[in-house]
């Protein structure tokens, strides 16, 4: 696929869309071949698309542990997060982490 004419942001968006489609297709094929329902069971670790923008240097990220399973969701800038299972940990933007904590879906992990 020729994407030289795309902006950096457009290329990142395209890569994310392709990743979602590929994961969906892979999950669908695994279910069909395995004789299970067609509901897509995405691979846990491979689908965790959290922004890894220099986690050690980014004070805006918060480390949280999920208390309940949370499906994939889209952030303010169209970044995709999740899906997350109970006991998973992730660095997420503070605003998103605070919302998940407030809703009782996660707890903050103090690094120190």
Secondary structure as UniProt FT lines:
FT   TURN            4..5
FT   HELIX           8..33
FT   TURN            34..35
FT   TURN            44..47
FT   HELIX           55..57
FT   TURN            59..60
FT   STRAND          61..66
FT   STRAND          73..74
FT   TURN            76..77
FT   STRAND          80..81
FT   TURN            86..87
FT   STRAND          89..93
FT   HELIX           94..102
FT   TURN            103..104
FT   STRAND          106..108
//
